[in-house]
Amino acid sequence: MSEYMEKIKGGVCSAKGFQAAGVHCGIRKNRSKRDLALIVSDRPASAAAVYTTNLVKGAPLEVTRKNLADGKAQAIICNSGNANTCNADGIEIAEKMCELTAAGLKINAQDVIVASTGVIGQPLDIAPIAAGMAGLIDSLGADCQNAAEAIMTTDTKMKSVAVAFDLDGVRCHLGGIAKGSGMTHPNMATMLAFLTTDAAVSPALLSKALKDCVDGTFNMISIDGDTSTNDMVCLLANGAAGNPEITSEGKAYDRFCEALSLLATDLCRQIAADGEGATKLLECTVSGGASLQAARKVARSIISSTLLKSAMFGSDANWGRVLCAIGYSGAEVDVTKIDVAFETSVGHLPVCKNGAGIDFSEEDAKRILSEDEIRILIDLNMGTEQAVAWGCDLTYDYVRINGDYRT
């Protein structure tokens, strides 16, 4: 981390001018689970978003895309417990959520980002949202924990992070919350992430920064190989820090992108570590790529391999599954040059050199791979490009959780 950048507390409320809240309004039957979240800027902000590539998209994404056509927003409303996807009245409900939020905040409905997460194909009743809106707005404050909890579905932990950094001598802040535990796979695989900054960035540069960041972070997660219908990352920049607005690429833009990447990487690791039923975080680093695209293809393929995920659950150094995943990745590689190693906090284990196995102790392998964070290290030995991807092991609990998800 650079000397002008540090991790701080506060999540989406770390940036000046932002407040958040989360309440139980009645979408979920369990009253102990919050199900409606709100994030608000005290002024209009530049806004950008990246959406799932799934052709089946939640109605909130369509409404948000329309509302962000002018590159501006001031609030984010999100419910959990129901995805509002594949519903005949989905667009109407999503628009009504924006209208209710705007009326309560006294802003324009077109300045509201709307998101939903939960079960697909079940009607979403607007009544509990309408009834809970006043209490939601009244509870707005500088603590983002309730909002982070309100967007969770099968997540077992809330996901929040913030960083502070300097732009042109001005201290700026960038924070985020996310949810994602299952139905998460490359091609905009965050489930949901809401990011805020008090840096001043033009809508065009904010959009470019977010899209470039997503390619190297959120698109490099795979929990289970399923790309959700409701995945979205959105970023609001309200300029409250007072830095000169970033309107072109240069030193300030690069620093902002560095902070954004740091924040997104942290959220990616949190999402992957909390995969449904997971006991281990997997991080795959591919170096020596002939191109960035090739390195990313290889990393995504390895981290998405069901067989490898199962092997990691069993602490089995089955490196052949790594080579197999590289072979069908679609990347141009020379198999005779590939090196593979596994690494954890208790040891480093080379298992493959130049595409062939090398002797190693099975006892050492079991000990090393029994840790809760495993690094899979690949050297393609074909160039200088590098990529990182994140995932988790595949356990019995994944099937249990998804076998009765609706009930």
C-alpha positions as CSV (number, residue, x, y, z in Angstrom):
1,M,0.0,0.0,0.0
2,S,1.3,3.5,-0.9
3,E,2.4,5.9,1.8
4,Y,-0.5,8.2,0.8
5,M,-3.1,5.5,1.3
6,E,-4.4,3.7,4.3
7,K,-7.3,1.5,5.3
8,I,-9.8,3.1,7.7
9,K,-13.1,2.4,9.4
10,G,-16.5,3.5,8.2
11,G,-17.5,1.6,5.1
12,V,-19.8,3.6,2.8
13,C,-20.1,6.3,5.5
14,S,-16.4,7.0,5.6
15,A,-16.7,9.5,2.8
16,K,-17.9,13.0,3.7
17,G,-21.6,13.7,3.1
18,F,-22.8,10.0,3.1
19,Q,-25.2,8.4,5.5
20,A,-26.7,4.9,5.6
21,A,-29.4,2.9,7.3
22,G,-30.9,-0.6,7.3
23,V,-34.2,-1.9,8.8
24,H,-36.5,-4.8,8.8
25,C,-39.6,-3.7,6.8
26,G,-41.3,-7.1,6.4
27,I,-40.1,-8.6,3.1
28,R,-38.4,-11.3,5.1
29,K,-40.5,-13.4,7.5
30,N,-37.8,-13.4,10.1
31,R,-38.1,-10.1,11.9
32,S,-34.5,-10.4,13.2
33,K,-33.2,-10.0,9.7
34,R,-32.9,-6.5,8.2
35,D,-34.2,-6.4,4.6
36,L,-34.2,-2.8,3.4
37,A,-31.0,-0.6,3.0
38,L,-30.5,3.0,2.1
39,I,-27.4,5.0,1.3
40,V,-27.7,8.8,0.8
41,S,-25.4,11.6,-0.3
42,D,-26.1,15.1,1.0
43,R,-25.7,16.4,-2.5
44,P,-26.0,15.1,-6.1
45,A,-23.0,12.9,-7.1
46,S,-21.3,11.6,-10.2
47,A,-22.5,8.0,-10.6
48,A,-21.4,4.9,-12.4
49,A,-22.4,1.2,-12.5
50,V,-21.5,-2.1,-14.0
51,Y,-24.1,-4.8,-14.4
52,T,-24.4,-8.5,-14.8
53,T,-23.9,-10.0,-18.3
54,N,-26.7,-12.5,-17.7
55,L,-29.4,-12.0,-20.4
56,V,-32.0,-12.4,-17.6
57,K,-31.7,-9.3,-15.6
58,G,-33.5,-8.1,-12.5
59,A,-36.0,-5.2,-13.0
60,P,-34.0,-3.0,-10.7
61,L,-31.0,-3.1,-13.0
62,E,-33.1,-1.9,-15.9
63,V,-34.4,1.0,-13.9
64,T,-31.0,1.9,-12.5
65,R,-29.5,1.9,-16.0
66,K,-32.2,4.4,-17.1
67,N,-31.7,6.6,-14.1
68,L,-28.0,6.7,-14.5
69,A,-28.1,7.8,-18.1
70,D,-27.1,11.3,-17.1
71,G,-24.2,10.1,-14.9
72,K,-25.8,11.5,-11.7
73,A,-27.4,10.0,-8.5
74,Q,-27.9,10.8,-4.9
75,A,-29.3,7.7,-3.2
76,I,-29.2,3.9,-3.3
77,I,-32.2,1.8,-2.1
78,C,-31.9,-1.9,-1.9
79,N,-34.0,-4.7,-0.5
80,S,-33.0,-8.3,0.3
81,G,-35.2,-11.4,0.4
82,N,-36.6,-11.0,-3.1
83,A,-34.7,-10.4,-6.4
84,N,-37.6,-8.7,-8.2
85,T,-36.6,-10.7,-11.3
86,C,-38.9,-12.3,-13.9
87,N,-41.9,-10.5,-12.5
88,A,-44.6,-9.0,-14.8
89,D,-44.7,-5.9,-12.6
90,G,-41.0,-5.8,-11.8
91,I,-40.2,-2.5,-13.5
92,E,-43.2,-0.9,-11.9
93,I,-42.2,-2.1,-8.5
94,A,-38.6,-0.9,-9.0
95,E,-39.7,2.5,-10.2
96,K,-42.1,2.8,-7.2
97,M,-39.1,2.0,-4.8
98,C,-37.3,5.0,-6.4
99,E,-40.3,7.2,-6.1
100,L,-40.9,6.3,-2.4
101,T,-37.2,6.9,-1.6
102,A,-37.2,10.2,-3.5
103,A,-40.4,11.5,-1.8
104,G,-39.0,10.7,1.6
105,L,-35.6,12.4,0.8
106,K,-37.1,15.2,-1.2
107,I,-35.0,14.5,-4.3
108,N,-35.8,13.4,-7.8
109,A,-36.7,9.8,-8.4
110,Q,-34.3,9.7,-11.4
111,D,-31.5,10.3,-8.9
112,V,-32.1,7.0,-7.1
113,I,-30.2,3.7,-7.8
114,V,-32.4,0.7,-7.0
115,A,-31.3,-2.9,-6.3
116,S,-32.8,-6.1,-5.1
117,T,-31.4,-9.5,-4.1
118,G,-33.0,-12.8,-3.1
119,V,-35.3,-15.4,-4.6
120,I,-35.9,-15.1,-8.4
121,G,-39.4,-15.3,-9.8
122,Q,-41.5,-14.4,-6.8
123,P,-43.6,-11.2,-6.8
124,L,-42.3,-8.3,-4.6
125,D,-44.9,-6.5,-2.6
126,I,-44.3,-2.8,-2.4
127,A,-46.5,-2.4,0.7
128,P,-43.8,-3.3,3.3
129,I,-41.3,-1.1,1.6
130,A,-43.7,1.8,1.6
131,A,-44.5,1.2,5.2
132,G,-40.9,1.0,6.2
133,M,-39.5,4.0,4.3
134,A,-40.1,6.7,6.9
135,G,-38.4,4.6,9.6
136,L,-35.5,3.8,7.2
137,I,-34.9,7.5,6.5
138,D,-35.3,8.5,10.1
139,S,-32.5,6.0,11.1
140,L,-30.0,7.4,8.6
141,G,-26.6,7.9,10.3
142,A,-22.8,7.6,10.0
143,D,-22.7,3.9,10.9
144,C,-23.1,1.6,7.8
145,Q,-23.4,-1.7,9.7
146,N,-27.2,-1.9,9.5
147,A,-27.2,-1.2,5.8
148,A,-24.5,-3.8,5.2
149,E,-26.6,-6.4,7.1
150,A,-29.8,-5.4,5.3
151,I,-28.4,-6.4,1.9
152,M,-27.3,-9.9,3.0
153,T,-29.0,-13.1,1.9
154,T,-27.1,-16.3,2.5
155,D,-24.0,-14.3,3.6
156,T,-22.8,-15.2,7.1
157,K,-20.8,-12.0,7.5
158,M,-21.3,-8.4,6.5
159,K,-18.8,-7.1,4.1
160,S,-17.4,-3.5,4.5
161,V,-14.2,-1.7,3.9
162,A,-12.9,1.9,3.5
163,V,-9.6,3.6,2.5
164,A,-8.3,7.2,2.8
165,F,-5.9,8.6,0.2
166,D,-4.5,11.9,-1.0
167,L,-5.4,13.6,-4.3
168,D,-3.6,16.9,-5.1
169,G,-2.9,17.4,-1.4
170,V,-6.5,16.8,-0.3
171,R,-7.5,13.9,1.9
172,C,-10.2,11.8,0.3
173,H,-12.1,8.8,1.3
174,L,-13.6,5.7,-0.5
175,G,-15.8,3.1,1.2
176,G,-17.9,0.2,0.2
177,I,-20.3,-2.5,1.4
178,A,-21.1,-5.7,-0.6
179,K,-23.1,-8.9,-0.4
180,G,-22.3,-12.1,-2.2
181,S,-22.1,-15.7,-1.0
182,G,-23.6,-17.9,-3.8
183,M,-24.6,-17.5,-7.4
184,T,-21.3,-15.7,-8.0
185,H,-19.2,-16.2,-11.1
186,P,-17.0,-14.1,-13.4
187,N,-18.9,-11.7,-15.8
188,M,-19.8,-9.1,-13.1
189,A,-19.9,-11.5,-10.2
190,T,-20.3,-9.4,-7.1
191,M,-23.9,-10.0,-6.5
192,L,-24.1,-6.4,-5.1
193,A,-21.5,-3.8,-4.2
194,F,-22.2,-0.2,-3.3
195,L,-19.2,2.2,-3.2
196,T,-19.0,5.8,-2.2
197,T,-16.3,8.5,-2.3
198,D,-16.0,12.2,-1.4
199,A,-13.5,12.7,-4.2
200,A,-14.6,14.9,-7.1
201,V,-14.6,12.8,-10.3
202,S,-16.4,13.5,-13.5
203,P,-19.1,10.9,-14.6
204,A,-17.1,9.9,-17.6
205,L,-13.9,9.2,-15.7
206,L,-15.8,7.6,-12.9
207,S,-17.4,5.2,-15.3
208,K,-14.0,4.3,-16.9
209,A,-12.4,3.8,-13.5
210,L,-15.1,1.5,-12.3
211,K,-15.2,-0.6,-15.5
212,D,-11.5,-1.1,-15.5
213,C,-11.5,-1.9,-11.8
214,V,-14.2,-4.5,-12.2
215,D,-12.4,-6.4,-14.9
216,G,-9.5,-7.0,-12.6
217,T,-11.4,-7.5,-9.3
218,F,-15.1,-8.4,-9.2
219,N,-15.0,-10.2,-12.5
220,M,-12.3,-12.4,-11.0
221,I,-14.5,-14.1,-8.3
222,S,-16.1,-17.5,-8.7
223,I,-18.0,-19.2,-5.9
224,D,-20.1,-21.7,-7.8
225,G,-20.1,-21.0,-11.6
226,D,-23.5,-19.3,-11.6
227,T,-23.7,-15.7,-12.8
228,S,-26.5,-13.9,-11.0
229,T,-29.4,-12.0,-12.6
230,N,-29.0,-9.1,-10.2
231,D,-25.2,-8.5,-10.0
232,M,-24.3,-4.8,-9.9
233,V,-21.5,-2.6,-8.7
234,C,-22.3,1.1,-8.4
235,L,-20.1,4.0,-7.3
236,L,-21.1,7.5,-6.2
237,A,-18.6,10.4,-6.0
238,N,-20.0,13.5,-4.4
239,G,-16.9,15.8,-4.3
240,A,-17.3,16.7,-0.7
241,A,-13.6,16.3,0.0
242,G,-12.9,19.4,-2.1
243,N,-10.2,18.1,-4.4
244,P,-10.0,19.6,-8.0
245,E,-12.4,17.5,-10.0
246,I,-10.7,14.7,-12.0
247,T,-11.7,15.2,-15.6
248,S,-8.8,13.6,-17.4
249,E,-6.3,10.8,-16.9
250,G,-3.1,11.6,-15.1
251,K,-1.6,11.3,-11.6
252,A,-4.8,12.1,-9.7
253,Y,-6.8,9.7,-11.7
254,D,-4.2,6.9,-11.3
255,R,-4.2,7.4,-7.5
256,F,-8.0,7.3,-7.4
257,C,-7.9,4.0,-9.5
258,E,-5.3,2.6,-7.1
259,A,-7.5,3.3,-4.1
260,L,-10.5,1.9,-5.9
261,S,-8.6,-1.3,-6.8
262,L,-7.5,-1.7,-3.2
263,L,-11.0,-1.3,-1.9
264,A,-12.5,-3.7,-4.5
265,T,-9.8,-6.4,-3.9
266,D,-10.6,-6.4,-0.2
267,L,-14.3,-6.8,-0.9
268,C,-13.6,-9.6,-3.4
269,R,-11.6,-11.5,-0.7
270,Q,-14.4,-11.0,1.8
271,I,-17.0,-12.3,-0.7
272,A,-15.0,-15.3,-1.7
273,A,-14.1,-16.2,1.9
274,D,-17.9,-16.2,2.7
275,G,-18.9,-18.4,-0.2
276,E,-21.9,-20.6,0.6
277,G,-20.7,-23.5,2.8
278,A,-17.0,-22.4,2.4
279,T,-14.3,-23.3,4.9
280,K,-11.3,-21.9,2.9
281,L,-10.5,-18.8,0.8
282,L,-8.7,-19.6,-2.4
283,E,-6.5,-17.0,-4.1
284,C,-5.0,-17.9,-7.5
285,T,-2.1,-15.8,-8.8
286,V,-1.0,-16.3,-12.3
287,S,2.3,-14.8,-13.4
288,G,4.3,-15.0,-16.6
289,G,1.4,-14.5,-18.9
290,A,2.0,-13.6,-22.5
291,S,-0.9,-11.2,-22.2
292,L,-3.2,-9.8,-19.5
293,Q,-6.1,-11.5,-21.1
294,A,-4.4,-14.9,-21.1
295,A,-3.4,-14.5,-17.4
296,R,-7.0,-13.6,-16.4
297,K,-8.4,-16.6,-18.4
298,V,-6.1,-19.0,-16.7
299,A,-6.8,-17.6,-13.2
300,R,-10.6,-17.6,-13.7
301,S,-10.5,-21.1,-15.1
302,I,-8.6,-22.5,-12.1
303,I,-10.6,-20.7,-9.5
304,S,-13.9,-21.9,-11.2
305,S,-12.9,-25.6,-11.3
306,T,-15.4,-27.7,-9.3
307,L,-12.9,-30.5,-9.1
308,L,-10.1,-28.2,-7.7
309,K,-12.5,-26.6,-5.2
310,S,-13.4,-30.1,-4.0
311,A,-9.7,-31.1,-3.7
312,M,-9.0,-28.0,-1.6
313,F,-11.9,-28.9,0.7
314,G,-10.2,-32.2,1.2
315,S,-6.7,-30.7,1.6
316,D,-5.6,-32.8,-1.4
317,A,-2.7,-31.4,-3.4
318,N,-4.3,-32.7,-6.7
319,W,-2.3,-30.4,-9.0
320,G,-3.4,-32.3,-12.1
321,R,-6.8,-30.6,-11.7
322,V,-4.9,-27.2,-11.9
323,L,-3.3,-28.3,-15.2
324,C,-6.6,-29.6,-16.5
325,A,-8.3,-26.2,-15.8
326,I,-5.5,-24.4,-17.5
327,G,-5.8,-26.6,-20.5
328,Y,-9.5,-25.8,-21.1
329,S,-9.2,-22.1,-20.2
330,G,-9.0,-21.0,-23.8
331,A,-5.7,-19.2,-23.1
332,E,-2.7,-19.7,-25.3
333,V,-0.1,-21.4,-23.1
334,D,2.8,-23.8,-23.5
335,V,2.0,-26.7,-21.1
336,T,5.7,-27.7,-20.9
337,K,6.6,-24.4,-19.3
338,I,4.0,-24.3,-16.5
339,D,5.0,-24.3,-12.8
340,V,2.5,-24.8,-10.0
341,A,2.8,-24.4,-6.2
342,F,0.4,-24.3,-3.2
343,E,1.1,-21.9,-0.4
344,T,-0.4,-21.1,3.0
345,S,0.8,-19.4,6.2
346,V,2.5,-22.6,7.3
347,G,4.4,-23.5,4.1
348,H,5.2,-23.4,0.4
349,L,4.7,-26.6,-1.7
350,P,5.9,-26.8,-5.3
351,V,4.0,-29.6,-7.0
352,C,4.7,-29.1,-10.8
353,K,7.7,-27.9,-12.8
354,N,7.6,-27.4,-16.6
355,G,4.3,-29.1,-16.8
356,A,5.3,-32.3,-15.0
357,G,4.9,-33.5,-11.4
358,I,7.7,-33.2,-8.9
359,D,8.1,-35.2,-5.7
360,F,6.6,-33.8,-2.5
361,S,5.5,-35.0,0.9
362,E,1.9,-35.9,1.1
363,E,2.0,-35.2,4.9
364,D,3.4,-31.7,4.2
365,A,0.7,-31.2,1.6
366,K,-2.0,-32.1,4.0
367,R,-0.7,-29.9,6.7
368,I,-0.2,-26.9,4.3
369,L,-3.6,-27.3,2.7
370,S,-5.5,-27.6,5.9
371,E,-5.2,-23.9,6.5
372,D,-8.2,-21.6,5.9
373,E,-6.5,-19.5,3.2
374,I,-4.8,-21.2,0.3
375,R,-2.7,-19.5,-2.4
376,I,-2.5,-21.3,-5.8
377,L,0.6,-20.0,-7.5
378,I,1.0,-20.4,-11.3
379,D,3.9,-19.3,-13.5
380,L,3.2,-19.7,-17.2
381,N,6.7,-18.6,-18.0
382,M,5.6,-16.9,-21.3
383,G,5.7,-13.2,-20.5
384,T,5.3,-10.6,-17.7
385,E,1.6,-10.2,-17.2
386,Q,-0.1,-11.2,-14.0
387,A,-3.7,-11.8,-12.8
388,V,-5.4,-12.7,-9.5
389,A,-8.7,-14.5,-9.0
390,W,-10.6,-15.5,-5.8
391,G,-12.8,-18.3,-4.8
392,C,-13.5,-20.9,-2.1
393,D,-13.6,-24.6,-1.5
394,L,-16.7,-26.7,-2.4
395,T,-18.2,-28.4,0.6
396,Y,-21.2,-30.6,1.5
397,D,-22.9,-27.5,3.0
398,Y,-23.1,-25.8,-0.4
399,V,-25.5,-28.4,-1.6
400,R,-27.4,-28.3,1.7
401,I,-27.9,-24.5,1.5
402,N,-29.0,-24.5,-2.1
403,G,-31.1,-27.6,-1.9
404,D,-33.9,-25.7,0.0
405,Y,-33.0,-22.1,-0.8
406,R,-36.6,-21.0,-1.5
407,T,-38.1,-22.8,1.6
